């Protein structure tokens, strides 16, 4: 299930990139590729812009949903208690300053 959600998120991301690239930053977008304003009246500029905008929002929401779904279906390698115990062991394995050797003082020369 985890791999399915990751795959769907990647697929949605690629489609989102394609939809965003199909849009024009100045509002012409996909409709201007069909010959300018004359052809845009035939295919409908407003409908093309609305479709691309809805697809953009849809893919963005899908990516967020798949991200949350992967969080809930992530395979667990250990419980939280095990992870906390390992952290305490690693923290306790530090250097004990009371048991360390004192630095050697240089020998005095006569």
C-alpha positions in Angstrom: 0.0 0.0 0.0 2.9 2.3 0.8 4.5 1.8 -2.6 1.1 2.5 -4.3 0.7 5.8 -2.6 4.3 6.8 -3.4 3.8 5.9 -7.0 0.5 7.8 -7.2 2.1 10.9 -5.6 5.0 10.8 -8.2 2.6 10.3 -11.1 0.4 13.2 -9.8 3.5 15.4 -9.5 4.6 14.8 -13.1 1.0 15.6 -14.3 1.0 18.7 -12.2 4.2 19.9 -13.8 2.8 19.2 -17.3 -0.4 21.1 -16.5 1.5 24.1 -15.1 3.8 24.2 -18.2 0.7 24.2 -20.4 -0.5 27.4 -18.8 0.8 30.8 -19.9 1.9 33.2 -17.3 0.1 36.1 -19.1 -3.3 34.3 -19.3 -3.1 33.0 -22.9 -2.0 29.5 -22.0 -3.0 26.6 -24.1 -5.5 28.6 -26.2 -2.8 30.8 -27.7 -1.1 27.8 -29.2 -3.9 27.2 -31.6 -3.5 30.3 -33.6 -4.2 33.3 -31.4 -7.5 35.0 -30.8 -9.3 33.7 -33.9 -9.0 30.1 -33.0 -9.5 30.9 -29.3 -13.0 31.9 -30.0 -13.7 28.4 -31.5 -12.3 26.4 -28.6 -13.2 28.8 -25.8 -10.4 30.5 -23.9 -12.4 30.7 -20.7 -13.1 27.0 -20.6 -9.5 26.1 -21.3 -8.2 28.3 -18.5 -10.8 26.9 -16.1 -9.9 23.3 -17.0 -6.2 23.9 -16.5 -6.8 25.7 -13.2 -9.1 22.9 -11.9 -6.5 20.3 -12.9 -3.8 22.3 -11.1 -5.8 22.4 -7.9 -6.8 18.8 -8.2 -3.3 17.5 -8.7 -2.0 19.7 -5.8 -4.7 18.4 -3.5 -4.0 14.8 -4.6 -0.3 15.1 -3.8 -1.2 16.4 -0.3 -3.6 13.5 0.2 -1.1 10.9 -1.0 1.5 12.4 1.3 -0.7 12.1 4.3 -1.7 8.6 3.3 2.0 7.5 3.0 2.5 8.8 6.6 -0.3 6.5 7.9 0.9 3.5 5.8 4.6 3.8 6.5 6.1 0.4 7.5 7.3 0.7 11.1 10.8 -0.5 11.9 10.3 -0.3 15.6 8.0 1.1 18.2 8.4 4.5 19.8 9.5 2.9 23.1 12.3 1.0 21.3 13.5 4.1 19.6 13.5 6.1 22.9 15.4 3.3 24.7 18.1 3.3 22.0 18.4 7.0 22.3 18.9 6.8 26.0 21.5 4.0 25.6 23.4 6.2 23.1 23.2 9.2 25.4 24.3 7.1 28.4 27.3 5.8 26.4 29.0 9.2 26.5 32.2 10.0 28.3 32.1 10.0 32.1 34.3 13.0 33.1 34.9 11.5 36.6 36.4 8.4 35.2 38.7 10.0 32.7 42.4 10.2 33.3 43.8 13.6 34.4 46.3 15.1 32.0 49.9 14.5 32.7 51.7 17.5 34.0 55.0 18.2 32.3 58.0 17.0 34.3 60.0 19.8 35.9 63.5 20.1 34.7 66.3 21.1 37.1 
